[in-house]
Amino acid sequence: MGATLKAGQETEYRLGAGRHAYLVPASGKIEVNGIAASAGDGVAIADESVLHVTASEDSELVLVDTE
C-alpha cells in the first residue's frame, strides 16, 4: 500500500496479531512509533499492533504487510 502525507500529518495502520510489516519512505522524513526514518530507509516492524506514522516533512510511503 502507499500513502502521501504532508508535513505534520499523521496516520495509523492496524497490523493485527502475529503480522509483520516493512515501511519505506520513498521521499521525505517520518516517525513511525517514535522511530525516525528518512527517504530510502527501511523500517522492519514486528510485534506492533498499530503503526502511528507522523510526517516530519512532505513524504511518500510504501508499506508491505506480511505474515
MARDO-162992 format. One record per atom (N, C-alpha, C): residue in three letters; y negated, x negated, z negated. Coordinates in steps of 0.05 Angstrom, whole numbers, plus 5000, padded with zeros to 4 digits. Example, Ala and Ser with C-alpha at 12.3 -4.5 7.8 and 13.67 -1.06 7.14 Angstrom:
// residues 2
ALA511447364844
ALA509047544844
ALA506647364844
SER504547434858
SER502147274857
SER499947424843
//
This chain:
// residues 67
MET502349835000
MET500050005000
MET497649825000
GLY495349935008
GLY492949775008
GLY490649934997
ALA488549804989
ALA486149934978
ALA483749754982
THR481449884983
THR478849744984
THR477249844960
LEU476249644945
LEU474549714921
LEU471849574924
LYS469749714918
LYS467049594916
LYS466849464889
ALA465049264887
ALA464549124862
ALA464049324840
GLY465449294817
GLY465149474794
GLY467049714794
GLN468249774817
GLN470150004818
GLN472749924804
GLU474050134794
GLU476650094780
GLU478650294792
THR481250214790
THR483350394797
THR485850324781
GLU487750504780
GLU490250434767
GLU492550524783
TYR494850394779
TYR497350464793
TYR499550464773
ARG501050684772
ARG503350704754
ARG505850594767
LEU506950394754
LEU509450264765
LEU511950414756
GLY512050484731
GLY514450604720
GLY516450394710
ALA518350484694
ALA520250314680
ALA521950154700
GLY522349904694
GLY524149734710
GLY523149654737
ARG520649714744
ARG519649644770
ARG518049384769
HIS517749254792
HIS516249014795
HIS514249054818
ALA512148894818
ALA510148914839
ALA509048634846
TYR507948614870
TYR506548374878
TYR503948464890
LEU501748364878
LEU499048444886
LEU497548204896
VAL496248234920
VAL494648024932
VAL491948134940
PRO489748014929
PRO487148084940
PRO486847944967
ALA486648094989
ALA486147975015
ALA483347855017
SER481447985003
SER478747885001
SER477647964974
GLY475647814965
GLY474247884940
GLY475547764915
LYS474747874893
LYS475747794866
LYS476248044850
ILE478448034835
ILE479248264818
ILE480248164791
GLU480648364773
GLU482148314749
GLU484348524748
VAL486848444743
VAL489048634740
VAL490148594712
ASN489948804696
ASN490748804668
ASN489648554654
GLY487048494660
GLY485648274646
GLY486048004658
ILE487647974679
ILE488147724692
ILE486547704718
ALA484947494721
ALA483247454745
ALA484847354768
ALA484147454792
ALA485347364817
ALA483247374839
SER483347174857
SER481547154879
SER483047184905
ALA481547214927
ALA482747244953
ALA484947034958
GLY487247134966
GLY489546964972
GLY491346904949
ASP490446964924
ASP492146934901
ASP494347144901
GLY496747074893
GLY498847264890
GLY499447324860
VAL499547574853
VAL500047644825
VAL502747784824
ALA504747654812
ALA507347774808
ALA507347924782
ILE508248174783
ILE508048354760
ILE510748464752
ALA511448444726
ALA513848554715
ALA513248654687
ASP514848854678
ASP514548954651
ASP511849074645
GLU510549184665
GLU507949324661
GLU508349604672
SER507649814656
SER508050084666
SER505650174683
VAL503250064677
VAL500850144691
VAL499249894698
LEU498249884723
LEU496449664731
LEU493649764731
HIS491849634716
HIS489049704716
HIS487649484732
VAL486449564754
VAL485149374772
VAL482149434772
THR480549224768
THR477649234769
THR476649034789
ALA474949114807
ALA473748924827
ALA471348784815
SER471348524815
SER469048364807
SER467048344829
GLU468048364854
GLU466448374878
GLU467948544899
ASP466648614920
ASP467948784940
ASP470548654948
SER472748814948
SER475448694951
SER477248884968
GLU479048754982
GLU481248894995
GLU483848804983
LEU485648994976
LEU488048934961
LEU490549014977
VAL492648864973
VAL495248944984
VAL497248934960
LEU498749154957
LEU500649184934
LEU503349254945
VAL505349104937
VAL508149164943
VAL509549244917
ASP510649484916
ASP512049584893
ASP515049564899
THR516449404882
THR519349364887
THR520949434862
GLU523549424865
GLU525249464841
GLU525949204829
//
